Amino acid sequence: MVILTGIMSLIFLCGTIIILSSFPIALHESKGFIRKKSDRKDPFSYLFDVYGKSNG
């Protein structure tokens, strides 16, 4: 009985993790949280400016 309870709790835990992780994915796809390119310069762009060129 203890083994059955452990297996059921493991299945419940895994199912809960999958369901809760699907919410941010659905919000990301529907709301369009992907940042569109803007004219604003990236604050960390100087770290990747290897050849002294500005990527704009």
C-alpha positions in Angstrom: 0.0 0.0 0.0 2.9 2.3 0.8 4.4 1.6 -2.7 1.1 2.4 -4.4 0.8 5.6 -2.5 4.3 6.6 -3.4 3.7 5.8 -7.1 0.5 7.8 -7.1 2.1 10.8 -5.4 5.0 10.7 -7.9 2.5 10.7 -10.8 0.6 13.5 -9.2 3.8 15.5 -8.7 4.9 15.0 -12.3 1.5 15.9 -13.6 1.4 19.1 -11.5 4.8 20.2 -12.8 3.8 19.6 -16.4 0.5 21.5 -16.0 2.2 24.4 -14.1 5.0 24.7 -16.7 2.5 24.8 -19.5 1.0 28.1 -18.3 4.0 30.3 -19.0 4.5 28.6 -22.4 0.9 29.3 -23.4 1.2 32.9 -22.2 4.4 33.3 -24.1 2.9 32.1 -27.4 -0.5 33.9 -27.1 0.6 37.3 -25.7 3.8 37.6 -27.8 6.3 38.2 -25.0 9.0 37.9 -27.6 10.7 41.3 -27.6 10.5 42.9 -31.0 13.6 44.7 -32.3 13.5 48.3 -31.3 15.7 51.3 -31.9 16.9 51.1 -28.3 20.5 49.9 -27.9 21.2 46.8 -25.8 22.9 47.7 -22.6 25.3 44.8 -22.9 26.2 45.2 -26.6 29.6 46.6 -25.7 30.5 43.1 -24.3 30.1 41.6 -27.8 31.6 44.5 -29.7 34.7 42.6 -30.6 36.0 44.4 -33.6 34.9 47.9 -32.6 31.9 47.9 -34.9 28.6 49.1 -33.7 25.8 46.8 -34.8 23.3 49.6 -34.6 
